[in-house]
Amino acid sequence: MLQLISKGNSNKEIARLLFVTEDTIKMHVKKILGKLPANDRTQAVVIAIQRGLLDV
């Protein structure tokens, strides 16, 4: 999911790619933001890269 976010995909686009609802994506993004912890999607991607969780 963070990989898709890092490529600039919106929640709607990610939902379409993963065959789930946009609400499902929003829920997952919210959980990701809480676990990293990050204030927004961009910060989540930066933190994930810094921690070696995401390779872009």
C-alpha positions as CSV (number, residue, x, y, z in Angstrom):
1,M,0.0,0.0,0.0
2,L,2.8,2.4,0.8
3,Q,4.4,1.6,-2.5
4,L,1.2,2.6,-4.3
5,I,1.0,5.8,-2.2
6,S,4.6,6.6,-3.0
7,K,3.8,6.5,-6.7
8,G,1.2,9.2,-6.2
9,N,-1.9,7.1,-6.4
10,S,-5.0,8.4,-4.8
11,N,-7.2,6.3,-2.4
12,K,-9.6,5.9,-5.3
13,E,-6.9,4.6,-7.6
14,I,-5.5,2.3,-5.0
15,A,-8.9,0.9,-4.3
16,R,-9.4,0.2,-8.0
17,L,-6.0,-1.5,-8.3
18,L,-6.6,-3.7,-5.2
19,F,-10.3,-4.4,-5.9
20,V,-11.5,-3.0,-2.6
21,T,-13.6,0.0,-1.7
22,E,-12.2,3.4,-1.1
23,D,-13.4,3.2,2.5
24,T,-11.2,0.2,3.0
25,I,-8.2,2.1,1.7
26,K,-8.9,5.0,3.9
27,M,-9.1,2.7,6.9
28,H,-5.7,1.2,6.1
29,V,-4.1,4.5,5.5
30,K,-5.4,5.7,8.9
31,K,-3.9,2.7,10.5
32,I,-0.5,3.1,8.7
33,L,-0.4,6.8,9.8
34,G,-1.0,5.7,13.4
35,K,1.6,3.0,13.4
36,L,4.5,4.9,11.9
37,P,3.4,7.6,13.4
38,A,2.9,10.1,10.6
39,N,0.7,13.2,10.1
40,D,0.0,12.5,6.4
41,R,0.6,10.2,3.5
42,T,3.8,11.9,2.4
43,Q,5.3,11.8,5.8
44,A,4.4,8.1,6.1
45,V,6.3,7.4,2.9
46,V,9.3,9.3,4.1
47,I,9.3,7.5,7.4
48,A,8.9,4.1,5.7
49,I,11.9,4.9,3.4
50,Q,14.0,6.1,6.3
51,R,13.3,2.9,8.3
52,G,14.0,0.7,5.3
53,L,10.4,-0.5,5.0
54,L,10.0,0.9,1.5
55,D,12.3,0.9,-1.4
56,V,11.5,3.4,-4.1
